Amino acid sequence: MSRLGKKQKKKKWPWIVGILAVVLVIVLIYGFMIFKGFTDTVSDIHQPIEREVSDKRDAPVTFDDKEPFSVLVLGVDEREGDAGRSDTIIVLTVNPETKSSTMVSIPRDTYTEIIGKGKMDKINHAYAFGGIEMSMHTVENLLDIPIDYVVQVNMDSFKDIVDAVGGITVNNTLDFTVDDYSYPVGEITLDGEEALSFVRMRYEDPRGDFGRQDRQKQVIQAVLREGASVNSLVNYKSIFGAIGDNVRTNMTFDEMVDVQANYRDAFGKVDQLYIQNGAGQKIDGIYYYMMNDEELNEIKTTLKTHLEL
């Protein structure tokens, strides 16, 4: 190789180093923007509750020790001049040792004791009577497990989150039309408005509220899948904005970081439990869902075992 050739080769390095430096700066700035947006969003959605630990635990869960924990997901339909109803009630238990999570949907019409109200009623009325905390206590009493954390989602604005992640894809098992939208059987892509109608439909489903629960879980999992994709990084501002406006949780920023670090593998496998052997019953002209005691006891045992209680 000539001396001229060697000089030309050497001159390329400053350009390459310069380009790499610019790329590195862009990545760092972009990463900081995402981190800043995330921390701001967590600050917006954090809503502490009065109690520090469930009555069904001796001490709070320690994430550093990788202890199993539970989350109550409440999908709330808020109404003007009304506290609203928690029409979506999902309990998720997370166990890092078994690298698994367990999910169960509780029918909103379930007849149970409303803790703090001193009466029997539909479980979704607990939120209307006493908000997040009464819902947590009522679900704890029903399932006989501690509820460590809660996530409340405004279902009416849930469409904003779906749109923010660029829409979702789900596998639809029932051909139906609702709110002028048609949903054929098979893999379908939904925008926010379509997703909201998809999860709310109940009366045309032969499985009633149970079919609705399955669609809710499908949409939630699809949102998580899309939100975690590389393409969604471009829309991080919209995603964080939609979450900040529509989600509330008692989990702190540090706890979220710990869950990401210590429990990531547990979210790869989600086992679903089904409440389906009960029966509808009218009391004073009002419809309630009466759980099957044997099935309820089996679910309690499964959740306690998963939480290592």
Backbone torsions as a table, in degrees:
resi	resn	phi	psi	omega
1	MET	NA	137.6	-180.0
2	SER	-73.8	162.1	177.3
3	ARG	-62.4	-34.2	179.1
4	LEU	-63.6	-41.7	178.5
5	GLY	-62.3	-40.6	179.5
6	LYS	-64.2	-40.0	179.5
7	LYS	-64.2	-41.9	179.1
8	GLN	-62.2	-38.3	-179.8
9	LYS	-65.6	-39.2	179.9
10	LYS	-67.1	-35.2	-177.8
11	LYS	-67.2	-22.2	179.9
12	LYS	-69.4	-31.3	-174.1
13	TRP	-60.4	-45.6	178.5
14	PRO	-58.0	-36.4	178.9
15	TRP	-66.9	-42.6	180.0
16	ILE	-64.5	-45.4	178.1
17	VAL	-60.0	-41.0	180.0
18	GLY	-63.3	-43.5	179.1
19	ILE	-63.7	-45.4	178.7
20	LEU	-60.9	-38.8	179.4
21	ALA	-63.5	-42.8	179.5
22	VAL	-64.3	-44.8	179.3
23	VAL	-61.0	-42.6	-179.9
24	LEU	-62.1	-43.5	179.0
25	VAL	-62.4	-42.8	179.5
26	ILE	-61.6	-44.6	179.2
27	VAL	-61.8	-43.7	-179.6
28	LEU	-64.3	-43.3	-180.0
29	ILE	-64.8	-45.2	-179.8
30	TYR	-63.0	-42.5	178.0
31	GLY	-61.8	-40.6	178.7
32	PHE	-65.1	-40.9	179.6
33	MET	-61.3	-42.8	178.6
34	ILE	-65.4	-44.9	179.6
35	PHE	-61.4	-44.8	179.4
36	LYS	-62.3	-43.4	178.4
37	GLY	-63.0	-38.8	179.8
38	PHE	-65.2	-46.9	-178.6
39	THR	-64.8	-38.7	177.3
40	ASP	-64.0	-41.5	-179.9
41	THR	-64.4	-44.6	178.7
42	VAL	-59.7	-38.6	177.3
43	SER	-62.7	-38.4	-179.9
44	ASP	-68.8	-40.1	-172.9
45	ILE	-88.0	-14.0	-177.4
46	HIS	-69.7	124.5	179.3
47	GLN	-133.9	96.9	-177.2
48	PRO	-66.1	154.3	174.8
49	ILE	-116.1	164.1	-171.8
50	GLU	-65.9	-43.2	-175.3
51	ARG	-77.8	147.3	177.8
52	GLU	-93.1	-26.5	-177.7
53	VAL	-149.6	148.1	178.1
54	SER	-62.8	147.9	175.9
55	ASP	-63.5	-17.0	-178.6
56	LYS	-95.3	12.1	174.6
57	ARG	-128.8	149.4	175.7
58	ASP	-81.8	-28.3	-177.7
59	ALA	-151.0	156.6	178.9
60	PRO	-62.0	155.8	176.1
61	VAL	-64.6	138.8	177.2
62	THR	-110.2	109.7	-176.7
63	PHE	-68.2	-31.7	179.1
64	ASP	-62.0	-29.4	178.9
65	ASP	-89.8	2.9	178.6
66	LYS	56.4	47.8	177.5
67	GLU	-82.4	142.5	176.3
68	PRO	-60.9	148.9	178.7
69	PHE	-144.3	169.5	-178.4
70	SER	-125.6	153.5	178.5
71	VAL	-133.8	134.6	172.9
72	LEU	-102.3	122.3	177.7
73	VAL	-104.0	121.8	179.6
74	LEU	-115.0	117.6	172.6
75	GLY	-95.4	112.0	-170.8
76	VAL	-108.2	131.0	170.9
77	ASP	-95.6	103.7	-177.8
78	GLU	-87.1	139.3	-179.5
79	ARG	-123.0	148.2	-179.8
80	GLU	-64.6	126.4	-179.3
81	GLY	75.9	13.0	-177.4
82	ASP	-143.0	142.1	179.8
83	ALA	-67.7	-19.6	179.6
84	GLY	91.4	179.3	179.7
85	ARG	-128.4	146.9	176.4
86	SER	-91.0	84.7	-175.0
87	ASP	-78.4	-12.3	172.9
88	THR	-117.5	119.7	-178.7
89	ILE	-131.1	106.6	-177.1
90	ILE	-125.3	132.9	175.6
91	VAL	-110.5	129.7	-179.8
92	LEU	-121.2	125.7	173.5
93	THR	-109.8	141.5	-173.0
94	VAL	-126.6	125.2	-178.7
95	ASN	-128.1	108.2	-177.7
96	PRO	-71.6	-24.7	-178.9
97	GLU	-68.0	-43.3	178.0
98	THR	-88.4	-2.9	-179.4
99	LYS	53.1	50.0	-177.8
100	SER	-150.0	158.9	173.7
101	SER	-127.6	152.7	177.3
102	THR	-124.1	134.4	-176.1
103	MET	-125.3	134.8	175.7
104	VAL	-138.2	134.2	176.3
105	SER	-98.6	132.5	-179.9
106	ILE	-101.0	122.1	178.3
107	PRO	-54.6	134.2	-173.9
108	ARG	-66.0	-23.5	-179.2
109	ASP	-90.5	8.3	-177.1
110	THR	-56.5	129.1	179.9
111	TYR	-84.1	116.2	-176.3
112	THR	-155.2	170.6	178.0
113	GLU	-77.1	129.8	176.6
114	ILE	-89.9	106.0	-175.3
115	ILE	-70.5	126.2	-177.2
116	GLY	99.4	-12.9	178.2
117	LYS	-109.0	-21.8	177.9
118	GLY	69.5	36.8	180.0
119	LYS	-153.4	161.5	173.5
120	MET	-92.0	138.1	-178.0
121	ASP	-166.9	-179.1	174.0
122	LYS	-66.8	139.5	-175.0
123	ILE	-63.7	-29.7	-179.0
124	ASN	-73.2	-10.4	176.9
125	HIS	-78.0	-15.1	179.7
126	ALA	-58.6	-39.7	179.8
127	TYR	-65.6	-40.4	-179.6
128	ALA	-65.5	-36.1	-178.9
129	PHE	-77.3	-40.8	-172.4
130	GLY	-145.1	20.2	174.1
131	GLY	65.9	-154.8	-174.9
132	ILE	-59.0	-45.4	-173.7
133	GLU	-66.2	-40.8	178.1
134	MET	-67.2	-34.6	176.5
135	SER	-63.7	-43.8	179.7
136	MET	-61.3	-47.8	-178.8
137	HIS	-63.2	-39.1	-177.9
138	THR	-68.4	-42.4	178.7
139	VAL	-67.3	-39.6	176.3
140	GLU	-57.8	-44.2	-178.3
141	ASN	-66.2	-39.4	-178.8
142	LEU	-66.6	-45.5	-173.9
143	LEU	-96.0	-10.0	179.6
144	ASP	58.8	40.8	174.7
145	ILE	-135.4	157.3	174.8
146	PRO	-73.7	141.0	170.3
147	ILE	-104.4	110.1	-173.9
148	ASP	-84.1	-39.0	-177.3
149	TYR	-137.6	158.7	179.2
150	VAL	-135.4	142.7	174.1
151	VAL	-125.6	120.3	179.0
152	GLN	-106.4	128.6	-179.5
153	VAL	-120.4	129.7	175.5
154	ASN	-76.7	105.7	-173.5
155	MET	-67.1	-31.6	-179.1
156	ASP	-64.5	-32.3	179.6
157	SER	-101.9	7.5	178.9
158	PHE	-59.5	-27.3	179.1
159	LYS	-59.7	-30.4	178.9
160	ASP	-64.0	-37.8	179.5
161	ILE	-68.2	-42.2	178.1
162	VAL	-60.9	-45.2	179.0
163	ASP	-65.1	-35.4	-177.6
164	ALA	-64.8	-32.6	179.0
165	VAL	-88.6	5.5	176.2
166	GLY	86.7	21.7	-178.2
167	GLY	88.6	167.4	-177.3
168	ILE	-133.6	161.6	176.2
169	THR	-120.8	129.2	179.8
170	VAL	-131.2	162.7	177.0
171	ASN	-102.3	102.0	-175.9
172	ASN	-84.3	132.4	-176.8
173	THR	-106.8	0.8	-177.2
174	LEU	-138.0	126.4	178.2
175	ASP	-81.3	116.9	-179.6
176	PHE	-153.9	163.8	177.6
177	THR	-128.3	132.1	178.5
178	VAL	-152.8	142.6	179.9
179	ASP	53.3	38.0	179.4
180	ASP	68.7	10.6	176.0
181	TYR	-108.6	138.9	177.5
182	SER	-106.6	136.3	-177.9
183	TYR	-125.0	93.1	179.1
184	PRO	-73.1	160.1	177.3
185	VAL	-68.4	140.5	179.3
186	GLY	118.9	-168.1	-179.6
187	GLU	-77.7	121.9	-178.2
188	ILE	-130.7	149.7	178.3
189	THR	-106.7	132.6	-173.9
190	LEU	-124.0	140.7	168.5
191	ASP	-90.3	-173.5	-174.1
192	GLY	-60.9	-49.5	-178.7
193	GLU	-63.8	-40.9	179.6
194	GLU	-66.0	-39.3	179.6
195	ALA	-65.3	-39.2	-179.3
196	LEU	-64.8	-44.0	177.2
197	SER	-66.8	-35.2	179.9
198	PHE	-60.9	-44.3	-177.0
199	VAL	-80.6	-22.8	-176.5
200	ARG	-86.1	-22.7	-177.1
201	MET	-59.5	133.3	-178.5
202	ARG	-139.6	-40.8	-169.4
203	TYR	-72.9	-25.4	179.1
204	GLU	-88.7	-2.6	-178.8
205	ASP	-92.8	121.7	179.6
206	PRO	-61.1	-19.4	178.3
207	ARG	-92.8	0.9	176.6
208	GLY	58.2	-129.8	-175.7
209	ASP	-66.6	-24.2	-179.5
210	PHE	-70.2	-40.1	175.4
211	GLY	-64.9	-38.1	177.7
212	ARG	-62.2	-41.2	179.2
213	GLN	-62.1	-41.1	179.6
214	ASP	-63.9	-39.7	179.1
215	ARG	-67.0	-38.2	177.7
216	GLN	-60.2	-45.7	-179.2
217	LYS	-65.8	-37.6	177.2
218	GLN	-60.7	-44.7	-177.9
219	VAL	-67.3	-42.4	179.3
220	ILE	-61.3	-45.0	179.4
221	GLN	-65.5	-36.9	179.0
222	ALA	-67.0	-38.9	177.5
223	VAL	-63.4	-44.9	178.3
224	LEU	-61.5	-40.3	-179.5
225	ARG	-65.2	-46.4	-179.8
226	GLU	-68.9	-38.5	-179.3
227	GLY	-64.0	-27.5	-179.0
228	ALA	-88.8	-3.9	-177.0
229	SER	-76.9	158.6	-179.9
230	VAL	-62.6	-38.1	-178.0
231	ASN	-60.0	-29.9	-177.2
232	SER	-72.8	-16.6	178.2
233	LEU	-60.6	-32.6	179.7
234	VAL	-64.2	-32.0	-176.2
235	ASN	-102.2	25.0	-172.2
236	TYR	-59.6	-34.0	179.9
237	LYS	-63.7	-44.5	179.8
238	SER	-65.3	-40.6	-179.4
239	ILE	-64.7	-49.4	179.7
240	PHE	-62.2	-38.5	179.5
241	GLY	-63.9	-44.1	180.0
242	ALA	-65.5	-40.3	178.0
243	ILE	-65.8	-44.6	-179.0
244	GLY	-60.4	-32.1	-178.2
245	ASP	-82.6	-23.6	-166.7
246	ASN	-124.7	-2.1	-176.2
247	VAL	-125.3	141.6	174.4
248	ARG	-135.1	141.6	179.2
249	THR	-152.0	154.2	176.3
250	ASN	-90.6	2.5	178.2
251	MET	-79.9	132.3	-178.5
252	THR	-84.7	170.3	178.0
253	PHE	-59.6	-47.2	-178.7
254	ASP	-61.7	-37.6	179.2
255	GLU	-67.6	-38.1	177.2
256	MET	-63.4	-40.1	178.0
257	VAL	-63.7	-42.2	179.3
258	ASP	-64.0	-40.8	179.0
259	VAL	-63.6	-43.2	178.7
260	GLN	-61.3	-39.0	-176.8
261	ALA	-77.1	-39.1	-170.4
262	ASN	-107.0	-13.0	-172.8
263	TYR	-124.6	7.9	-172.8
264	ARG	-54.1	-44.5	-176.5
265	ASP	-66.6	-23.4	-177.3
266	ALA	-69.9	-19.4	-178.2
267	PHE	-90.0	-1.2	-179.5
268	GLY	-76.7	-25.0	179.7
269	LYS	-124.8	117.0	-179.3
270	VAL	-117.6	112.4	176.3
271	ASP	-90.8	129.0	-177.4
272	GLN	-102.8	131.4	174.2
273	LEU	-102.2	146.8	-176.6
274	TYR	-121.6	133.1	172.2
275	ILE	-101.5	108.0	-171.4
276	GLN	-147.8	-1.7	-175.4
277	ASN	-102.0	8.6	177.4
278	GLY	-81.4	-166.7	-178.0
279	ALA	-148.3	150.7	176.3
280	GLY	-79.5	146.0	179.7
281	GLN	-151.1	140.3	177.5
282	LYS	-99.2	132.5	175.3
283	ILE	-124.5	119.2	-176.2
284	ASP	53.2	38.2	175.6
285	GLY	81.5	3.0	-178.9
286	ILE	-109.5	134.0	-178.1
287	TYR	-79.5	135.0	174.9
288	TYR	-134.1	155.4	174.1
289	TYR	-102.9	120.6	-179.3
290	MET	-97.6	116.4	-179.1
291	MET	-68.9	149.4	172.8
292	ASN	-80.0	122.9	-173.7
293	ASP	-60.2	-41.1	-179.0
294	GLU	-64.4	-44.2	179.2
295	GLU	-64.8	-41.8	179.4
296	LEU	-62.1	-42.1	179.3
297	ASN	-64.3	-37.3	177.8
298	GLU	-64.6	-40.4	179.1
299	ILE	-66.8	-42.3	177.3
300	LYS	-57.4	-47.6	-178.1
301	THR	-62.5	-42.4	-179.8
302	THR	-63.1	-44.5	-178.9
303	LEU	-67.8	-41.0	178.3
304	LYS	-63.1	-42.1	178.9
305	THR	-63.3	-41.3	179.9
306	HIS	-66.4	-31.7	177.7
307	LEU	-86.2	-1.3	-179.7
308	GLU	59.3	44.6	179.7
309	LEU	-102.9	NA	NA
